[in-house]
Amino acid sequence: MNDDLASEQERLDAFYERLDQVRAYTETDLDQARHGQTVGTPGARTEQEAFVRLYAQRLTALNAAEERLCFGRLDLLADQPRYIGRIGLTDDHQSPLLTDWRAPAAEAFYQATAANPGDVIRRRHLVTQGRTVASIEDDVLNLDAIASGVGGIHVDDVQGGGVLMAALARKRTGRMQDIVATLQAEQDVIVRSPISGIVVVEGGPGCGKTVVALHRAAYLLYTHRDRLARSGVLIIGPNPLFLRYIEQVLPALGETSAVLATPGTVFPGIDAGNTEPDEITAIKGQLLMADVVARAVKNRQRIPDSDRTLMVGRTPIIATTKMFAHAIDRARSGHRPHNVSRRTFALTMLSQLAESLAEAQGVDITSRRDELVEDLRDSPDVRREVNLAWMPLTPEQVITDLWTRPDVLAAAAPQLSANDRHLLHRVAGAPWAWGDVPLLDEAAELLGIDDEAQRQAQAAQSADRAAETEYASSVLEMTGTQGVSAEQMIDRYSQSHSSLSVADRAAGDREWVFGHVVVDEAQELSPMMWRLLARRCPSLSMTVVGDLDQAGSRSAPQDWAQVLQRIAKPRHKKETRWRVESLTINYRTPRPFMNLAQSVLRAAGRTPMSVESIRDGEHPVIIEAGQDWARAVGKAVLNELADADLGRLAVITAADDREGCSAHLAELIDPDLLGTGSTRLDAPVCVLSAREAKGLEFDVAVVCEPAHIETQSAQPGRDLYVALTRSTRRLIIVHHEPLPEGFMMNSSVDASV
């Protein structure tokens, strides 16, 4: 064993030595690209910027590869050992040293099995800490080859007891472990599936759905780099807690072209919270709300109820309702967004009013048109009436008026019931909620960008550029600098937009078109949110991850067809634009915990999908009954904290119980050990609602008062199903009220009072 460790350490040292060399070369190249002189032509500057981006991205990937640079080795029948790592490395002669995990040459590391080993004799996993090989785990896939000594490998050389089970036994850290080294065959097939169309990855808790989605994103970025490096990948997670949980996975795999967002942050400039009751979110998520928003925008294009007398200087003129109607009809005929069409409306109104003004002043319209139009533009009366009839709008204005003005909502949403409209009402200044985000995006699509503001901004940029050029020229003249132009000087010392990463640019651009979209916990998205995502990725290249059994939303679909047939309609009869891939093996949740969770789901009237837990676990489900469940939770937490090998503990409650439970625990344990809700996920003890715990995993889960969780759930059984499947080691149920029926149908529990 020591000889093997020493040998692998020597190899790892060589890889890190090469990484340091390549990193130093890249830093030098980046510095030269940033500060090197060019011939000053636009083409030369563009080329320079391209090299700066290339070297900066490469350096980011190299820095990210520092942690667990190499994690695997393949011993093959007819080849030298092949080492697998986060990135590919070659020597000075371009001979391969380390194979990138996404490369075709690495596929066997994930896909080879004992039943179908191919050319693989042994798969070795290197467990590293920093730059040190801590341990070795071997999977023997060809016993005959081992027995024959093929490749110089003998039975005594096989190390460890299986890396997958070792990985599952690790304590949770508060961040998703990068398990690229333990990616299993059924997962790897999905990771490497074609980029086209929508791939739905469904599976129960602990089946590795999120792992598959993130590794698929990294694999596609590698395999389709030319396509995706420019357009990027959008990853939608269910909440900020979850994004912090997985935020290091893609960077650790060497990718930085991904934008991470929640349904509340996918609209630039808005950070909405999931704060509304589910019944309100469900109303806002209906597809009919697209018509409501469209009608709200159209209703802002208004014909006055009577003719208007306007003063232009000292000359009165009449703006008739017929003029307004004609201008509105002409603007709408172009079928362009509201703010874009407004220019047509305004110009048509000015043209009509100019004729009235010429007649009132007794002048020739042909020779004086420009002068008359300028007089009209200067008139406060004209500006007021034109703006009132067709005001430039923002998405925030449109949606705010819908919720704060009952008359506006009633006019835009006659198909909604009076009760639904009452539920949607809110006071001015209320924070945005998740349900608002797709409606804001819908409004932005209908409004477009105000052409006038854009033209003014472009004119201002041109003026600024001219001033900068004049100043730079004077500096060069005073200093006698040769070989550099004023344009070059400006470009060198200004902050160029192109220096931003793809992720930075995409995150701030609502109209950015992504090359691929990954959606986690997709069962929670509303039809309106799916409509938004289809705009972000018109090619419909998506990886959709979810479990309908865990859907907590009132408007959750019954099946994936209900969701996807709306946005992925086939273009001809034989075309299928989406497909479902199922994961059936639960790597995380011990069998007793999973059996209980499925029993609860069945009792609620839903048949759970087939999932097989591969771990029996070391502990049964513990049920603690008491008169004061909050006090019992405190006792359970204190008992668990006494375990030196605790790992991380989650206290999972009904949403209404979370704050009270957290306050009680704060009196019993060190506050530095306690985190609540979306804060301090890394805390040893986290108090979460069942919804907040979705997608996360913990060593120990204490589920508080299941009856409360069930009562507050919009989907019977499903939030409780989530709560019961978060633990990898110990599951403790604390209650005072009678347990839901599913507990009585299950025998994998150890009840005590």
Secondary structure, 3 states (H helix, E strand, C coil): CHHHHHHHHHHHHHHHHHHHHHHHHHHHHHHHHHHCCCCCCHHHHHHHHHHHHHHHHHHHHHHHCCCCCEEEEEEECCCCCEEEECCCEECCCCCEEEEECCCHHHHHHHHCCCCCCCCEEEEEEEEEECCEEEEEEEEECCHHHHHHCHHHCCHHHCCCCCHHHHHHHCCCCCCCCCCHHHCCHHHHHHHCCCCCCEEEEEECCCCCHHHHHHHHHHHHHHHCHHHHHHHCEEEECCCHHHHHHHCCHHHHCCCCCEEEECCCCCCCCCCCECCCCHHHHHHHHCCHHHHHHHHHHHHCECCCCCCEEEEECCEEEEECHHHHHHHHHHHHHCCCCHHHHHHHHHHHHHHHHHHHHHHHHCCCHHHHHHHHHHHHHHCHHHHHHHHHHECCCCHHHHHHHHHHCHHHHHHHCCCCCHHHHHHHCCCCCCCCEHHHHHHHHHHHHHHCCCHHHHHHHHHHHHHHHHHHHHHHHHHHHHHCCCCCCHHHHHHHHCCCHHHCCHHHHHHCCCCCCCCEEEECCHHHCCHHHHHHHHHHCCCCCEEEEECHHHCCCCCCCCCHHHHHHHHCCCCCCCCCCEEEEEECEECCCCHHHHHHHHHHHHHCCCCCCCCEECCCCCCCEEEEECCCHHHHHHHHHHHHHCCCCCCCEEEEECHHHHHHHHHHHHCCCCHHHEEECCCCCCCCEEEEECCCCCCCCEEEEEEECHHHHHHCCCCCCHHHHHHCCCEEEEEEEEECCCCCHHHHCCCCEEEEC
